[in-house]
């Protein structure tokens, strides 16, 4: 295995790599900070015995990585609202120590309890690989070309390029995702799902694969979306008609108005967080996963959702 951890910026200082993070700095240091470099978040407490063992070992591994990953330390006793909010958003933080790896704004891996140093090193090595730190033999340029083709509407041509990349690297999560999204663009949703189902198990939970699954789910919703004007009128007539508001959000997204859809879902969540088993929050996460992590709709939507949860 290539030693990715030894190939990053050796000049990175411990102060830059390892930081104590609070509710106020979480978005900047973890969510925004992980857009370029993965961030491992250590949830700990002063009274936790295993935390006292794991923390220094994790810090040593991060320092050894020389900038390939960064670390955020969150004292759950001093940041109870933050820990509770993250748990509400799906992170299993019932026990500590819990270590959650964030990349491109969202959690991609985690473990709980103290681990041997060798397993911690392997965890960080895998995370660095997920971030694409290895040489790709030129496939990265081919991926960029295919993505540009897809954005320009040449889905069929892009699909051929993504398929060719998979011929060279059958474990390329971006290529599987890209090929599936090409089929989505061509209205071939069953074929898109078949592509993702054929991805190797070890990459089945990669962020790119999850994003493609989200796009397929949204595309299926779009097939049954109602008329925007009628649904908007229903919401205006009765703002507490939460089903109409949810249907309006789906229709807006189907019409290409993702930001407006997010605003309706945020308003629904603000009015009743638990409506329909938390459907508003689940739909928000589906939209966020389908978009690029640094999309303004995602960044603004996540901030607004956090502010509602913290309120």
Secondary structure, 3 states (H helix, E strand, C coil): CCCHHHCCCCCCCHHHHEEECCCCCHHHHHHHHHHCCEEEEEEECCCCHHHHHHHHHHHHHHHHHCCCEEEEEEECCCCHHHHHHHHHCCCCCCCCCEEEEEECCEEEEEEECCCCHHHHHHHHHHHHHHCCCCCCCCHHHHHHHHHHHHHCCCHHHHHHHHHHHHHHCCCCHHHHHHHHHHHHHCCCHHHHHHHHHCCCHHHCCCHHHHHHHHHHHHHHHHHCCCCHHHHHHHHHHCCCCHHHHHHHHHHHHHCCCHHHHHHHHHHHHHHCCCCCCCHHHHHHHHHHHHCCCCCHHHHHHHHHHHHHHHC
